Amino acid sequence: MLVVERFSNVKVLCVGDVMVDCFVDGAVQRISPESPVPVFSAGARKIYPGGAANVARNIAALGASCSLVGVVGADEQGRHLAAELRRLPNVRP
């Protein structure tokens, strides 16, 4: 039996900095004439739980049960992050 197969019996308390990771897809079409800097055209944005929230997500993905303790701001990104965490199976924010 693999160790990962026994994770369904494991309960983990994850305490740490909870944050949002934002990734922006896009393309560089040219270099700025003012300085040697690429001009980036932003495309799609992807937002994921980061920091301790990402650790909790990974623990749950392995099948363990995870309780997450952290602080989330009362702004739009904080509400989005809290909603994302509530949707994850095996994670209790």
Beta strands, then each sheet from edge to edge (+ up, - down):
strand 1: 11-15
strand 2: 18-31
strand 3: 38-51
strand 4: 65-69
strand 5: 91-92
sheet 1: 1+ 4+ 5+
sheet 2: 2+ 3-
end
